[in-house]
Amino acid sequence: MRHIYIIIGVALTLVFTSCGKQHTAESLVGDFIEANAEEPSKLEYRWFGNLGQTSSIGDSVLQFMQQRKKENFKAAISYPTSTSGKLLYYLRMNYALDGDTLQNTFYFDEQMEHIVAFK
């Protein structure tokens, strides 16, 4: 019987931890949009996918994403100079702009403190 309580406790801890990271990621994206979108108020009906993680994106791909001009965003966006590790988190955001539904994927450092690139 005691094992069931331990399993339930671990499961609840994982649920609350992942919900916190999801909220942190969504908040970081919101701040990033406000600072870097050409007209942030026009990006309506934002909704997010589930937070994911990847270790398959190398430095050259990150640099490419950072340097590439994205439609509806400012040209000179500053990113942190280095990531904290090989693991990156990512979050997809869908939104409406002038009647079109668009999507961007944002990549976060391992500590979930900064957006390091997006596409």
C-alpha positions as CSV (number, residue, x, y, z in Angstrom):
1,M,0.0,0.0,0.0
2,R,2.8,2.4,0.8
3,H,4.2,1.9,-2.7
4,I,1.0,3.3,-4.2
5,Y,1.4,6.6,-2.2
6,I,5.0,6.9,-3.3
7,I,4.0,6.4,-7.0
8,I,1.2,8.9,-6.7
9,G,3.5,11.4,-5.0
10,V,6.1,11.1,-7.8
11,A,3.4,11.4,-10.5
12,L,2.0,14.6,-8.9
13,T,5.4,16.1,-8.6
14,L,6.1,15.4,-12.3
15,V,2.8,16.9,-13.3
16,F,3.3,20.1,-11.3
17,T,6.9,20.5,-12.5
18,S,5.9,20.2,-16.2
19,C,3.0,22.6,-15.7
20,G,5.4,25.2,-14.2
21,K,7.9,24.8,-17.1
22,Q,5.0,25.2,-19.6
23,H,3.9,28.4,-18.0
24,T,7.4,29.7,-17.8
25,A,7.9,29.0,-21.5
26,E,4.6,30.7,-22.5
27,S,5.6,33.7,-20.4
28,L,9.0,34.0,-22.0
29,V,7.4,33.8,-25.5
30,G,5.0,36.5,-24.6
31,D,7.8,38.8,-23.4
32,F,9.8,37.9,-26.6
33,I,6.9,38.8,-28.8
34,E,6.3,42.1,-27.1
35,A,10.0,43.0,-27.5
36,N,10.6,41.7,-31.0
37,A,7.5,41.6,-33.1
38,E,7.0,44.4,-35.5
39,E,3.4,44.9,-34.3
40,P,2.8,42.6,-31.3
41,S,-0.8,43.7,-30.9
42,K,-1.7,42.3,-34.3
43,L,-0.7,38.7,-33.3
44,E,-4.0,37.5,-32.0
45,Y,-5.5,34.4,-30.5
46,R,-2.1,32.9,-29.4
47,W,-2.3,29.3,-28.4
48,F,0.6,27.0,-27.5
49,G,1.5,23.4,-28.0
50,N,3.1,21.2,-25.3
51,L,6.6,22.0,-24.2
52,G,9.1,19.6,-25.7
53,Q,12.8,19.0,-25.5
54,T,15.5,18.1,-28.1
55,S,19.2,17.5,-28.1
56,S,19.5,17.3,-31.9
57,I,20.0,21.0,-32.7
58,G,23.6,22.0,-33.1
59,D,25.3,25.4,-32.9
60,S,25.3,25.9,-36.6
61,V,21.5,25.4,-36.9
62,L,21.0,27.8,-33.9
63,Q,23.1,30.4,-35.6
64,F,21.2,30.0,-38.9
65,M,17.9,30.4,-37.1
66,Q,19.2,33.5,-35.2
67,Q,20.5,35.2,-38.4
68,R,17.5,34.5,-40.6
69,K,15.0,37.3,-41.0
70,K,11.5,36.2,-39.9
71,E,8.4,37.8,-41.3
72,N,6.6,40.1,-38.8
73,F,9.6,40.3,-36.5
74,K,12.3,42.9,-36.2
75,A,15.6,42.2,-38.1
76,A,18.0,42.8,-35.2
77,I,17.0,40.5,-32.4
78,S,19.6,39.9,-29.7
79,Y,20.1,36.4,-28.4
80,P,22.3,35.0,-25.6
81,T,25.8,34.4,-26.8
82,S,25.9,30.8,-25.7
83,T,23.5,28.1,-24.6
84,S,24.0,26.4,-21.2
85,G,24.1,22.9,-22.6
86,K,23.1,20.6,-25.4
87,L,19.5,20.1,-24.3
88,L,17.0,22.7,-25.6
89,Y,13.4,23.0,-24.9
90,Y,11.0,24.1,-27.6
91,L,7.4,25.4,-27.7
92,R,5.2,25.9,-30.8
93,M,2.9,28.9,-30.9
94,N,0.1,29.3,-33.3
95,Y,-1.5,32.7,-33.8
96,A,-3.7,34.7,-36.1
97,L,-2.4,37.6,-38.1
98,D,-4.6,39.5,-40.6
99,G,-6.9,36.5,-40.9
100,D,-4.1,33.9,-41.5
101,T,-3.1,31.2,-39.0
102,L,0.7,31.1,-38.6
103,Q,3.1,29.2,-36.4
104,N,6.5,29.7,-34.9
105,T,8.7,27.4,-32.8
106,F,10.7,29.0,-30.0
107,Y,13.8,27.3,-28.5
108,F,14.9,27.8,-24.9
109,D,18.2,27.2,-23.1
110,E,18.4,24.3,-20.6
111,Q,17.6,26.5,-17.6
112,M,14.5,27.9,-19.4
113,E,15.8,31.5,-18.8
114,H,16.2,32.7,-22.4
115,I,14.9,32.1,-25.9
116,V,18.0,31.1,-27.9
117,A,16.4,31.0,-31.4
118,F,13.1,30.6,-33.2
119,K,11.7,29.7,-36.6
